[in-house]
Amino acid sequence: MTSRGIPFHCPYCGEETIRPTEEGHGSWECHSCLRAFTLSMTGMVTHPQLSPDPTATTSDAEARP
C-alpha cells in the first residue's frame, strides 16, 4: 500500500487532464474544466462488529456445562 493516493481523473468533469500544483501537498488542477482542488484523508473508518449468527449451532463440547 502506498502512503499517497493519486487521482486518475477530475472529480468534477471526469477528464484525465489533471496535474499536481505547487499550492501544496494534495493540490491538483484540471486542464479541461480549469478547476483546482485538494485531496486529503480525513481518517480511518471502523465498521460495527457483526452480531453472531443466531441460526449457527454449537458443537456438543461447547454445549456441555
Buried (B, 14 or more C-beta within 10 A) or exposed (E): EEEEEEBEEBEEBEEEEBEEEEEEEBBBBBEBEEBEBEEEEEEEEEEEEEEEEEEEEEEEEEEEE
